[in-house]
């Protein structure tokens, strides 16, 4: 288990803020790289390597904005036809669009901010925002603020783990493979579930 942790943390340690920025940008492009894993590890490295907490938070937030902008423009330029034709490659379904429509009708522009602090929904909200042609400046402001708050919480939790690493190390070594296994199972289930929904919508 220590080898796994060292490999993951070495990536963030080697590339620092850039690694977090890129990984969060990828997540915001609807690719299943869960921030619930990336950001705590980033916080872990803040504690172990002496990186800046706020620097890591900003890297994460700007990464979210960059990835979200790409997804936004795909939605704006491609619209629904793009979703119906290529959405499956982004793990986006018609059901996702229906859910986002309800959110936009209920909360309007604030949907962007609210969705950014909610698991799962935060990963696909940018594409429909482009379809609905939400004001680009507002979109970026709400995306940044929501991502900023989300990043603070998860990075801080990871930082606490890093500061107390010696205390929790025994538990990580004992249950580490189980934890990693559960994370992988959850990720595989999520991808399989999305693919299944995409096939059923045909």
Buried (B, 14 or more C-beta within 10 A) or exposed (E): BEEEBEEBBEBBBEEBBEBBBBBBBBBBBBBBBBBEBBBBBBBBBBBBEEBEBEEBBBBBBBBBBBBBBBBBBBBBEBBEEBBBEEBBEBBBBBEBBEBBBEBBEEEEBBBBBBBBBEEEBBBBBBBBBBBBEBEBEBBBBBBBBBBBBBBBBBBBBBBBBBBEBEEEBEEBEEEBEEEBEEEEEEBEEBEEEBEEBBEEEE
